Every structure is written in structure tokens, then in C-alpha cells.
Amino acid sequence: MPPTVTSLFQKDENVDHEVMATILSGHSFRLERIASYGAASPGDFWYDQDKPEWVALIRGSAALEFLDGTLHLHSGDCLVIDAHLKHRVASTSRDAIWMALHFEADSRESA
């Protein structure tokens, strides 16, 4: 039986909020597709995650806010957000699609 094909650009009908779907997961990682549909984090909310996260903006534009500044992202931009680096989604375009990889940091790399 052939593998299942998933489109990163699938249209979530009649949706006006962020949609997250796990594409693949393993012992020490989780890969997600995130369709933002113009959503942003609530004004008083900050992510403070236990694991580092690699994010890539596949389509659209977005702004990620950190305690010491804001990064404006465009299609093709990617970055690693270290564990416990507080951040929030300040804004997204209606067509914003992300890939997010949550992973265990290799302790050998931090030495």
C-alpha cells in the first residue's frame, strides 16, 4: 500500500481560527502543520515551552514577538526558538502556513 499524501496547503473550510495538525511524531520530536488564518496570540499570553522548536513559515507573513523585540517573517523564513524563550504570535496573514518541529535538544551540542 502506498504512503498517504498530505497537502501542506489544504484548505480548512469555514475556519477563522488557527488549525494545528501533527504530521509526524516520534520518540523525541513532533512535526506540526499550522494554518493561522490571520490568528494571533491573546495579548496577555506568552509561550514558554519545555523543548526547543524549529519553525518555518511556508506561506504568507507573520510577526513573532519576544520580550526584547519582534521578528517579521516572510515565506521561506525559519528559526529555532530555544526552550523557555518566551514568545507569542503578534500577527499572521490570512494565508500563513507554518511547519513547527518540537524536539529534544542534544545535550552534547550545548557543551
Order of alpha helices (4+ residues) and beta strands (2+ residues): beta-beta-beta-beta-beta-beta-beta-beta
